[in-house]
Amino acid sequence: MTHDNETLSPAARRIIIVAALGYFVDIFDLVLFAVVRTTSLRELGFSGDELTSQGVYLLNAQMLGLLAGGVIWGILGDRRGRLSVLFGSIFLYSLANVANAFVHDVHSYAALRFIGGVGLAGELGGGVTLVLEMMPRKNRGMGAALIAGFGLLGAVAAAIAGELMPWREAYILGGVMGFALLALRIGVRESELFTKAKDSSVVRGDFTALFRTKERAVKFISGIVVGMPTWFTMGVLGVFSPELGRVLGVQGEVKSGTFIMVFYLGAALGDLASGLLSQRLKSRRKAIFVFTLMLGAANVLYFCQSGASLFQFYAVCSLMGFCAGYWVLLVVNAGEQFGTNLRATTTTATPNFIRGSVVPMTLLFEVLRPELGLIYAAAGVGVVVYTLALLALRYLPETFAKDLNYVEHDPR
């Protein structure tokens, strides 16, 4: 059950530690592709513009896997329990990453990125759902912020591994870390709120129930659209930073691995800062609004770096990471919007649908690129994304300190 006092139970402390380690491996695996994209594709025989087009193909395969996994793991989390997600997801993505080390053609690469994406989809949502249901209501945002703040350092580890190790060995490392984490999950306790809902007659984990009322549909869709700027920044400006850096005339070679490292160092601090701001303002919506505006300003600064030094470019990338640090608030907000019988579904689906929004973003980017060029195509996508996000924020209810001990009932 949730607690209204300020003291964390031993079970809550344990799940924060276990979920933080799991998210560390999740992020390591998720961003490793961005780090080794160019190196791996060159070894598979691609060059020039093919590095961009085939990179989009592989990225979209991974993101489509995240979309599918976001639904699958969310449903399982509400039907079979939050722990089933924590064990199943890490096993699947670890298996896919080890297999990824042995690909020799781009289509096998894409298939394994899709499977890995399915596995990656469950980790954050499962962990945050448990934290939300086990922590004191006024402090649960900070519990999730600690998970995200530490977990995002997995991207820094991925950047280092991708630069220092052959790309195949880096994939194996990610898989091995995942398998090692399975042992740490033994003894983690299931949420009492889930157990209570399980014993009731209410339907659990019905994804279609999110669209049976206008109120639920608006909350769910708004929660996704509000988060799109974070993955515009990472999935477009980040993944294609080497190409964008060349067009901007940055003085030196921009490397994806370095971008990932400085971006996620900033994001780890940003998640902690956004969590603290949310606690100070006693509002999720206000903190999300502030960080969205900050991220938009940082994106504009990114596009204004014509002829910048490498240090200046990476400093702006780190700033973008910090401003994108409201990611954890998006996930917490998704979990707090819905009752226990749909909570894992929404907490797991929302961040993965946000990640999956990279697919239409990159497709629009590819459509605009021949006519507008890389810079204006990316900027055009950004204008669309931020407009939609700020409009969606108007329809997102406040959830700070909301009582989560309830279930969703279908309309009669």
C-alpha positions, 0 to 999 in steps of 0.5 A: 500500500502507499504511505502518507507518512514521510518515512520510506519502508525498506521495501520502497528503498529496495525497489528504488535501488533495483529499479535505478540499476535496471534503468541504468542497463535499459538506457545503456542498451537503448542509446548504444545504437546511437553511439555505434550506428556509424561504426557498425553500418560502415562495417556492414558495407554502407557509406555516405548518405546510406549511413543516414538512411540506414540509420533511420531504418534501424532507429525506426525498427527499435522505436517500433519495438518500443511502441509494441513493447509499451503496450505488451508490458503495460498490459502484463504489468496490470494483469500479471503484476509489476514484477513480471515486467521487471523480470521479463523485459530485462531478459528479452532485451539482454538476449537481443543485445547479445544476439545483435553482436553476431549480425552480418546484414542490415535486416537482421540488425533491424529485426534484433533492434525491434526485439530489443526495443520490445524488451526495453519498453518495460523497464522504466514503466514497471519500476516507476509504477512500483515506486509510485505505489510504495512511496509516500504520496508527497515524495514519490516524484523524488523517488522516480527522479532518483531512479531516472537520475542514476539510470540516465548515467547508463547512457554515459557508460554506453558512450564510453563503451561505444568509443573504447570497445568494438561495437559487437563487444559493446552489445555483448556487454549490455546483454551481460549486464542485463542478465546479471541484474536478474539475480538482484531482482529476487526478493523484490516485493509486489505492490500491495495496491496491485494485489488489492486490485487483483483480488477485485472483480475490476478488469485489469490491463485493458489497453482499449479501456483508455479510449472508452471515455473522452477524459481517459483518451485525452489524458493518455494522448496529451501525456504522450504529446507533451513529452515529444520535445524530449525525443525530438532533441534526442532522436533527431538532434542527437542521433544525427548530430554528426551530420548536423554538426558538419552542416553547421560548420562546427570546428571538429568532428562531432561524434554521436558517442560524445553527444550521448555522454554530455547530453545524458550527463546533463539529463541526469542532473535535469531529472533531479532538478525537475523533481525538486522543482515539482516538489517546490511548486507542488505541481507536475504541470508547472514544472513540465511547462518550465522545462519545456520552454527551457528545452525549446530555448536550448534547441534554438541555441543548438541551431545557432552554432554556425562555426562553433568550437567542439567545446561550445557545441557539446556544452549546448548539447549538455544544456539540452540534456539538462532541459530535457530532464523533465522526462521523469515527470512525464512518466510519473504524471502518466502513472498518477493519471489513472487507477491501479488497474490501468496504471502499469499500462499507462506508465509503461506505454506513455514513455514508449509512445513518446520514444516511438514518436521519433518514427513520424519525426524522422519520417517528416525529417526525411521528407523535408530534407531534400528540399530544405536541407538538414538544418531547416528540415530538423528545425521544421520538425521541431516547430511542429513538435513544440506547438503540439506539446504546448497545446497538449499541456493545457489538457493534462490534469494536475496529479501532485500528491494525488491518492492512487488507491483507486481503480478505473470503472467502465462507464455504464 
